[in-house]
Amino acid sequence: LNLPIILIIIYINLKLLYNYLVKLETINKKRFIINIILRRELYENRKIIEI
């Protein structure tokens, strides 16, 4: 490889950051869905009056 070592390090760091953000987004979506399900169940069981 003729690429400078700095470019390789930058690429690896950006790739790791991208992977982290994708994983974080997936986790946030799952938390959001769980919150919606829990609120719906609470509402159906009349544990809460308003949402």
N, C-alpha and C positions, 0 to 999 in steps of 0.2 A: 504494500500500500504506500502510495506517495502522499497521502493526506498527513498534514501536520497533526501532531498528537493533541494539540489544543482543540482542533475541530472535532476530533473523535470524542474527546471528553465532553465537549459541549453537546454533541449529538446524543451521547449516552444520558447525560443529565436531562436533556429535554425529553427524551423518550421515557425516562423514569418519572418525570413530572407529569407527562401526558397519561401514563398508566395509572398514576396515583389519582389524578383528577377524574379519570373514567371510573375507577373503583369507587371514589368518593361519591360521584354522581349516582351510581347504582345503589349505594348504601342509602343515600338521601331519598331516592325514589321508594325504596323498600320501607323506610321509616314512615314516609308520607302515606303509603298505602296502608300500613299497619294502623296508623293514627285514624285514618278514615274508617277502617273496619271497626276499630274499637269505639269510635264515636257513634257509629251507626248502631252497634250492639247496645251501647248504653242508652241511646235514644229509644230503641225498640223495647228495651226493658224498663223504660220510664225512669231511669236513674237520673237523667237530666231532662229538663223541660225545653230548653232552647239550645240551639247550636250557634 
